[in-house]
Amino acid sequence: MAEKRIADKYDRDFLLKLLEEMVIIRRVEEKAAQMYGLQKIGGFLHLYIGQEAVAVGSMAALDLKKDYVMTTYRDHAHALVAGMSADALMAEMYGKATGCAKGKGGSMHMFDAENHMLGGHGIVGSHMPLATGVAFKIKYLEEDGVVLCYFGDGAIHQGAFHEALNLAKVWELPIVYIVENNQYGMGTDFRRISAVHDLYKKGCSYDIPGALVNGMDVLEMYEATKEAVARAKEEGIPTLLEARTYRYRGHSMSDPGKYRTREELDEYRKQDPILFLKSDMIHDGLLTEEEYQEIDKKAKKIADDSAEFAENSPDPEPEALYEDIYV
């Protein structure tokens, strides 16, 4: 009898949840790319295809009734995992009134306060101090929560990163910083512009524990985050996790990705996080190919329905320009 890979450690329902979330993200992102090509979506569009295991695995360690998430402009996956509907997400990309930010934010500014997903943030590194402030709020009010703050390898050289980590350590704040190292800051290999290639080691400067995690493995991502979350809540010790991952599409839809080779892309496609988990579940008798096809079929319907919902939603009224502003 073949040795079990994951069945002895994880519940089938938990694994199915992770798989379903990753497949939904993949199909919704593919639909967004299709709609962008049809000029239904304007502005910038940064897809998460290939990186699904990072958001899904790490957020599985949270209780979003009391924990919080903040991320960058590559934010669709985090919003979906937090509980935002694909309809509200797609409508926001379309700039429609039914979008999560009433069509005012677009792709880079998904926001769902009710589900504790406090943004997508378009300015590189700008949300790190904000996430640190949310962690301060948790500590100040003596709440039982933690913040996951995601950012890319290109953002780690911003001054805000260093200021945020320093304060988090000084004030012993419940926060986990997750650098999603997809290895290219826009079109530049991170090794060309970073004096330190193991980005998690930057936590040492602030006496913060760091760890390198395989961001293509949803379960490794879950375990590392669960450990960091426990440390943050119980001991007030922040953590810097480096999720080494890979995006299969360009930095944004306007990026042809000429700076990397076909061979490199093909090699990483063999590590597809969805196929990785699917393979392990089938191996352990927790999933059949027919069940997987049904999951995929449902995800495609969610994606198709979201585009139809967005298409049929009203544009914002002109008066909406004057709502939700200070002056």
JOZI-V731140 format. One record per residue. N is the residue number from 1. RES is the residue in one letter. PSI is psi as a letter, one per 30 degrees, with the letter a starting at -180 (none if undefined). NEAR is the number of other ideal C-beta (glycine too) atoms within 12 Angstrom. Layout:
# JOZI-V731140
n:res:psi:near
N:RES:PSI:NEAR
N:RES:PSI:NEAR
This chain:
# JOZI-V731140
n:res:psi:near
1:M:k:7
2:A:k:10
3:E:k:10
4:K:k:15
5:R:e:22
6:I:f:31
7:A:f:22
8:D:f:13
9:K:f:17
10:Y:k:26
11:D:k:15
12:R:e:20
13:D:e:13
14:F:e:25
15:L:e:36
16:L:e:24
17:K:e:24
18:L:e:43
19:L:e:42
20:E:e:34
21:E:e:41
22:M:e:46
23:V:e:41
24:I:e:39
25:I:e:44
26:R:e:39
27:R:e:37
28:V:e:45
29:E:e:44
30:E:e:31
31:K:e:39
32:A:e:45
33:A:e:31
34:Q:e:24
35:M:e:32
36:Y:e:29
37:G:f:14
38:L:g:16
39:Q:g:12
40:K:f:27
41:I:k:37
42:G:l:19
43:G:a:25
44:F:l:27
45:L:j:37
46:H:j:41
47:L:l:39
48:Y:g:50
49:I:k:36
50:G:f:40
51:Q:g:48
52:E:e:51
53:A:f:47
54:V:e:50
55:A:e:46
56:V:e:44
57:G:e:45
58:S:e:49
59:M:f:44
60:A:f:36
61:A:g:36
62:L:l:36
63:D:j:21
64:L:g:27
65:K:f:14
66:K:f:21
67:D:l:36
68:Y:l:43
69:V:k:49
70:M:k:44
71:T:a:50
72:T:a:47
73:Y:f:38
74:R:i:45
75:D:f:48
76:H:e:49
77:A:e:47
78:H:e:46
79:A:e:50
80:L:e:44
81:V:e:43
82:A:f:42
83:G:g:24
84:M:k:37
85:S:k:27
86:A:f:39
87:D:e:30
88:A:e:35
89:L:e:51
90:M:e:46
91:A:e:40
92:E:e:42
93:M:e:49
94:Y:f:41
95:G:h:30
96:K:l:34
97:A:f:25
98:T:g:26
99:G:l:37
100:C:f:41
101:A:g:34
102:K:g:27
103:G:g:33
104:K:f:25
105:G:e:33
106:G:a:34
107:S:e:41
108:M:f:32
109:H:h:37
110:M:k:48
111:F:k:34
112:D:i:33
113:A:e:20
114:E:e:17
115:N:g:29
116:H:g:33
117:M:j:41
118:L:h:33
119:G:k:36
120:G:k:41
121:H:k:34
122:G:f:25
123:I:k:19
124:V:k:27
125:G:f:35
126:S:f:28
127:H:f:41
128:M:e:42
129:P:e:31
130:L:e:30
131:A:e:44
132:T:e:38
133:G:e:26
134:V:e:35
135:A:e:43
136:F:e:28
137:K:e:24
138:I:e:29
139:K:e:27
140:Y:e:15
141:L:g:13
142:E:h:13
143:E:l:22
144:D:i:17
145:G:l:30
146:V:l:45
147:V:k:46
148:L:k:50
149:C:j:50
150:Y:k:52
151:F:l:46
152:G:l:43
153:D:f:44
154:G:f:31
155:A:f:39
156:I:f:41
157:H:g:24
158:Q:k:26
159:G:e:16
160:A:e:28
161:F:e:36
162:H:e:25
163:E:e:22
164:A:e:40
165:L:e:41
166:N:e:24
167:L:e:27
168:A:e:40
169:K:e:30
170:V:e:18
171:W:g:23
172:E:i:25
173:L:k:40
174:P:i:41
175:I:k:49
176:V:j:51
177:Y:k:53
178:I:j:52
179:V:j:48
180:E:i:47
181:N:i:39
182:N:g:44
183:Q:f:38
184:Y:j:35
185:G:j:31
186:M:c:27
187:G:g:22
188:T:k:20
189:D:k:20
190:F:f:30
191:R:f:16
192:R:f:16
193:I:g:20
194:S:k:26
195:A:f:13
196:V:k:22
197:H:f:20
198:D:j:23
199:L:f:40
200:Y:f:33
201:K:f:22
202:K:f:33
203:G:f:35
204:C:e:17
205:S:f:19
206:Y:g:29
207:D:h:18
208:I:k:35
209:P:k:28
210:G:l:33
211:A:k:31
212:L:k:25
213:V:k:37
214:N:j:26
215:G:g:45
216:M:f:37
217:D:j:33
218:V:e:49
219:L:e:34
220:E:e:35
221:M:e:44
222:Y:e:37
223:E:e:25
224:A:e:37
225:T:e:39
226:K:e:29
227:E:e:24
228:A:e:40
229:V:e:37
230:A:e:21
231:R:e:28
232:A:e:39
233:K:e:32
234:E:e:14
235:E:f:19
236:G:h:24
237:I:j:30
238:P:l:42
239:T:k:43
240:L:j:45
241:L:k:47
242:E:j:40
243:A:j:46
244:R:j:33
245:T:a:44
246:Y:k:35
247:R:k:39
248:Y:f:33
249:R:l:31
250:G:l:27
251:H:e:32
252:S:a:27
253:M:f:27
254:S:g:19
255:D:j:21
256:P:f:12
257:G:h:25
258:K:f:12
259:Y:f:18
260:R:l:25
261:T:l:12
262:R:e:11
263:E:e:10
264:E:e:19
265:L:e:24
266:D:e:14
267:E:e:15
268:Y:f:29
269:R:f:21
270:K:f:17
271:Q:g:28
272:D:k:29
273:P:f:44
274:I:e:37
275:L:e:27
276:F:e:34
277:L:e:42
278:K:e:32
279:S:e:22
280:D:e:31
281:M:e:36
282:I:e:24
283:H:e:20
284:D:g:23
285:G:g:18
286:L:f:28
287:L:k:31
288:T:l:16
289:E:e:13
290:E:e:11
291:E:e:22
292:Y:e:26
293:Q:e:16
294:E:e:18
295:I:e:31
296:D:e:26
297:K:e:18
298:K:e:23
299:A:e:31
300:K:e:23
301:K:e:21
302:I:e:31
303:A:e:34
304:D:e:24
305:D:e:24
306:S:e:42
307:A:e:33
308:E:e:20
309:F:e:30
310:A:e:36
311:E:e:24
312:N:g:18
313:S:l:25
314:P:l:18
315:D:l:19
316:P:k:25
317:E:k:13
318:P:e:9
319:E:f:11
320:A:f:19
321:L:f:12
322:Y:g:12
323:E:l:15
324:D:h:15
325:I:l:9
326:Y:e:5
327:V:none:4
